[in-house]
Amino acid sequence: MDSTIPALRAFNRFYTSFSGALDQRFLGSALSLAEGRLLYEIATRDRPVAIDLQQVIGLDAGYASRMLRKFEANGWVERGRGEDARRRPISLTGAGREMFADLDKRQREVLEQRVAPLPQADRRVLVAALDTARGLLSAGDAAGYNVRTFGPGDMGMITARQAILYHESHGWGAPMEALLGEVTSAFLRDYQEGREQCWIAESGGAMAGSVFVVDAGDGIAQLRLLYVEPWARGMGIGGDLVGRCIAFAREAGYTTLKLWTHTVLESARRIYAGADFEIVKTEIHNEFGHPEQGEIWELALQDGSISGATVQH
C-alpha cells in the first residue's frame, strides 16, 4: 500500500503546529502568517511589484491587495513610480524594516530553541532530509539544478539509489547492487586526480543524478553509472553530465571514451546517440539474473579510430 499521502498529511499536521501557521498572530507579532510571508518577500526582493508578490506566494489577488493596503496604512511599505499603476515597485520604509527585523529575530529565536537539543550530527541529517524533501516536491518547478564533483558519502548514496531504481524498473536485484558497490568502491580506492572524476547533479538540495569517468587503460576513458532520478528527468541533466564526461576525457588526453549500457535503457541510449557515441558491439548476458542485451558504445576523442574493445559497466 502506498503510504505517501498519509505521510504527507501527517507531516502537514505536525508542521502547521510546529511553525505556528494556524496562530492568529504569527510568533506573537501583529501579523498573520501570510502577512509575515508577504513582508519577507518585499524585504528580500529588489523593489518587487504587486503581481510578482502575489504569484510567488500564490495568493488571491484581492487578498494580496488588502494586505498591501494594510502595510501602506501602517507606514511599512511605500510604492515608487512604475510603467503603470499596476506595476509600481514596492519597498519597505524605515518602520517596515524595523518590523521585518523584529519578526526575523523572533523566528530565529524560536527555531533555535526548538533545535537546541539536536547535536550537530542530527542537525546535518535534518538539513539533508529537508533539502531532499524540497527537491522531490518541487521537481515540477523551474528550480533548475547545479553540478558539483563528488564528496564524502556520495558513493553510498549513488549505489543505494541506482540499486533501488534498477530493481524497481527492471528487476535487477542483488547482482546489480553488488556491481554498483564494486564500481563506486574501486573509484574511491583507486582515484586518479586529473584522470578520473565523478559529477553529482543536485536540484533543490537533493541528488538528481550522477556519472563517472574512469581510466580504462591504453588511452581509453570509460563513462560509468550514468543515472538521473525519475523526478529530475526532462531538465537536461543527463546530457549535461555526459557532456562533462566528454570534455573531461578529451582535456585529459584520452583517445576514446567508451561505455557499457543495455538496449532496454532507452533514455540513456538517446543521450549517447545525441552525443555521437556509436554502438560497436552487442552481447546477451545473464549477469543480472535473466537475459539482457548489453551494448558497447564508443566515441573517438582524438585522431584515431574506434577500437571495439570490450568494457564492463
C-alpha positions in Angstrom: 0.0 0.0 0.0 1.3 3.5 -1.0 1.8 5.5 2.2 2.9 8.7 0.5 -0.4 10.7 1.0 -0.9 9.6 4.7 2.7 10.5 5.4 2.4 14.0 3.8 -0.8 14.7 5.6 0.7 13.6 8.9 3.7 15.9 8.3 1.4 18.8 7.4 -0.4 18.4 10.7 2.8 18.3 12.6 4.4 21.3 10.8 1.4 23.6 11.0 1.6 23.1 14.7 5.4 23.4 14.9 5.5 26.6 12.8 2.5 28.3 14.4 0.9 28.5 10.9 -2.6 28.4 12.5 -2.0 31.1 15.1 -3.9 34.3 14.6 -0.8 36.3 15.3 2.4 34.8 13.9 5.1 34.4 16.5 3.3 36.8 18.8 3.7 39.6 16.3 1.0 41.9 14.8 1.0 39.9 11.6 -0.7 36.7 10.4 1.5 34.0 8.8 0.5 35.2 5.3 1.3 38.8 6.1 4.7 37.7 7.6 5.5 35.9 4.3 4.5 38.9 2.3 6.7 41.2 4.4 9.6 38.7 3.9 9.2 38.7 0.1 9.2 42.5 0.0 12.2 42.7 2.3 14.3 40.2 0.3 13.5 41.2 -3.3 14.6 44.2 -5.3 11.6 46.5 -5.5 9.0 43.9 -6.4 5.7 44.8 -7.9 2.4 43.5 -6.6 1.7 40.9 -9.3 5.1 39.3 -8.7 4.5 39.1 -4.9 1.0 37.7 -5.5 2.3 35.0 -7.8 5.4 33.9 -5.8 3.3 33.4 -2.7 0.3 32.0 -4.5 -2.2 34.5 -3.0 -5.6 35.6 -4.4 -5.2 39.0 -6.0 -7.8 40.6 -3.7 -6.3 39.2 -0.6 -2.8 40.3 -1.6 -4.1 43.8 -2.4 -5.8 44.1 1.0 -2.6 43.1 2.8 -0.6 45.7 0.8 -3.1 48.4 1.7 -2.7 47.5 5.4 1.0 47.7 5.1 0.8 51.1 3.4 -1.7 52.4 6.1 0.7 51.3 8.8 3.6 53.0 7.1 5.5 49.8 6.5 5.8 50.0 2.7 5.8 52.6 0.0 5.2 52.5 -3.7 7.5 54.0 -6.3 6.8 55.1 -9.8 6.3 52.4 -12.4 5.3 51.9 -16.0 1.6 51.9 -14.9 -0.4 51.9 -11.7 -0.3 48.1 -11.7 3.4 47.8 -11.8 4.6 50.3 -9.2 7.7 48.9 -7.3 7.2 48.3 -3.6 9.8 48.7 -0.9 10.0 48.8 2.9 10.1 52.1 4.8 12.2 52.5 7.9 9.3 51.4 10.0 8.8 48.4 7.7 12.5 47.4 8.0 12.1 47.5 11.8 9.0 45.4 11.7 10.8 42.8 9.4 13.9 42.8 11.6 11.8 42.1 14.7 9.8 39.3 13.0 13.0 37.7 11.6 14.6 37.9 15.1 11.5 36.2 16.7 11.6 33.4 14.1 15.3 32.7 14.5 15.0 32.6 18.3 12.0 30.2 18.2 13.7 27.9 15.8 17.0 27.9 17.7 15.1 26.9 20.9 13.5 24.0 19.1 16.6 22.6 17.5 18.8 23.3 20.5 18.6 19.7 21.8 19.9 18.3 18.5 23.6 17.5 18.3 25.4 18.6 15.1 25.2 15.2 13.5 21.4 15.2 13.9 21.3 18.8 12.5 23.1 17.7 9.4 20.6 14.8 8.9 17.8 17.2 9.4 19.2 19.7 6.8 19.8 16.9 4.3 16.2 15.5 4.8 14.6 18.9 4.4 16.7 19.6 1.2 15.7 16.2 -0.2 12.0 16.7 0.5 12.0 20.2 -1.0 13.8 18.9 -4.1 11.4 16.0 -4.6 8.3 18.1 -4.1 9.4 20.9 -6.3 10.6 18.7 -9.1 8.0 20.1 -11.5 9.1 23.7 -10.8 11.7 25.6 -12.8 14.1 25.4 -9.9 17.0 24.3 -12.2 20.0 22.3 -11.0 23.7 22.6 -10.2 26.5 20.1 -10.8 29.5 19.5 -8.4 32.2 17.0 -8.1 31.9 14.1 -5.6 32.3 14.4 -1.8 32.0 12.3 1.3 29.0 10.0 1.4 28.2 10.3 -2.3 29.4 6.8 -3.3 27.0 5.2 -0.8 24.1 7.3 -2.0 24.8 6.6 -5.7 25.0 2.9 -5.0 21.7 2.9 -3.0 19.7 5.0 -5.4 20.7 3.1 -8.5 20.2 -0.3 -6.9 16.7 0.7 -5.8 15.8 2.3 -9.2 17.1 -0.7 -11.3 15.3 -3.1 -9.0 12.0 -1.2 -9.4 12.3 -0.7 -13.1 14.0 -3.8 -14.4 14.1 -6.3 -11.6 17.9 -6.2 -11.4 18.5 -7.1 -7.8 21.5 -8.2 -5.7 23.9 -8.8 -8.7 23.4 -5.2 -9.9 23.7 -3.8 -6.4 27.0 -5.8 -5.9 28.3 -4.4 -9.2 27.4 -0.8 -8.2 29.2 -1.2 -4.9 32.3 -2.6 -6.6 32.4 0.3 -9.1 32.0 3.0 -6.5 34.4 1.4 -4.0 37.0 1.0 -6.7 36.6 4.6 -7.8 37.4 5.9 -4.3 40.2 3.4 -3.7 42.0 3.9 -7.0 41.0 7.5 -7.8 43.4 9.3 -10.1 43.1 13.0 -9.8 43.1 14.7 -13.2 42.4 11.4 -15.0 39.1 10.4 -13.3 36.1 12.3 -12.0 32.6 11.9 -10.7 29.9 14.6 -11.0 26.8 14.9 -8.9 23.8 16.9 -10.1 21.5 18.4 -7.4 18.2 20.1 -7.6 16.6 21.7 -4.6 19.3 20.2 -2.4 18.5 16.6 -3.5 20.8 14.4 -5.5 19.3 14.4 -9.0 21.8 12.3 -10.9 25.5 11.4 -11.3 28.1 10.0 -13.7 31.7 8.8 -13.6 34.7 8.9 -15.9 37.5 6.4 -15.1 40.8 5.3 -16.7 40.3 2.1 -18.6 43.9 1.9 -19.7 45.6 2.2 -23.1 44.5 5.8 -23.5 40.8 4.9 -23.1 38.4 6.5 -20.7 35.2 4.9 -19.6 31.9 6.5 -18.8 30.2 4.7 -15.9 26.9 4.6 -13.9 25.1 7.5 -15.6 21.8 8.0 -13.9 19.1 10.7 -13.4 16.4 10.5 -10.8 12.9 10.0 -12.4 11.6 13.2 -10.9 14.5 15.2 -12.5 14.2 13.8 -16.0 13.4 16.4 -18.7 15.7 19.0 -17.1 18.7 18.2 -19.4 20.8 16.7 -16.6 21.7 13.5 -18.4 23.0 15.4 -21.5 24.9 17.8 -19.2 26.6 15.0 -17.3 27.6 13.2 -20.5 28.9 16.4 -22.0 31.1 16.9 -18.9 32.5 13.4 -19.3 33.4 14.0 -23.0 35.0 17.4 -22.3 37.0 16.0 -19.3 38.2 12.9 -21.2 39.3 15.0 -24.2 41.1 17.5 -21.9 42.8 14.7 -20.1 44.2 13.4 -23.4 42.2 10.2 -23.8 41.8 9.0 -27.4 38.5 7.2 -26.8 35.5 7.4 -24.4 33.6 4.1 -24.1 30.7 2.8 -22.1 28.5 -0.3 -21.5 24.8 0.0 -21.4 21.7 -2.1 -22.2 19.2 -2.0 -25.0 16.3 -1.6 -22.5 17.7 1.7 -21.2 16.2 3.8 -23.9 16.6 7.2 -22.3 20.3 6.8 -21.8 20.8 5.4 -25.3 19.2 8.5 -26.8 21.6 10.7 -24.8 24.6 8.7 -26.0 23.4 8.8 -29.6 22.9 12.5 -29.4 26.5 12.9 -28.2 27.8 11.0 -31.3 28.7 7.8 -29.5 28.4 4.7 -31.7 27.5 1.1 -30.9 30.4 -1.2 -31.6 29.3 -4.4 -30.1 26.2 -6.1 -28.6 26.1 -9.2 -26.4 23.5 -11.1 -24.4 24.4 -11.8 -20.8 22.8 -13.2 -17.6 24.7 -11.2 -15.0 21.5 -9.7 -13.5 19.5 -12.9 -13.2 17.9 -13.0 -16.6 19.0 -12.4 -20.2 19.7 -8.8 -21.2 21.3 -7.4 -24.3 24.3 -5.3 -23.4 25.8 -2.7 -25.7 29.3 -1.3 -26.0 29.3 2.3 -27.3 32.4 4.4 -28.2 33.3 7.9 -29.1 36.6 8.9 -30.7 38.1 11.9 -28.9 41.4 12.5 -30.7 42.7 11.5 -34.1 42.2 7.7 -34.3 39.5 5.1 -34.9 37.0 3.3 -32.7 38.8 0.3 -31.2 35.9 -2.1 -30.5 37.5 -3.4 -27.3 35.3 -5.0 -24.5 34.4 -2.9 -21.5 32.5 -3.6 -18.3 29.7 -1.3 -16.9 
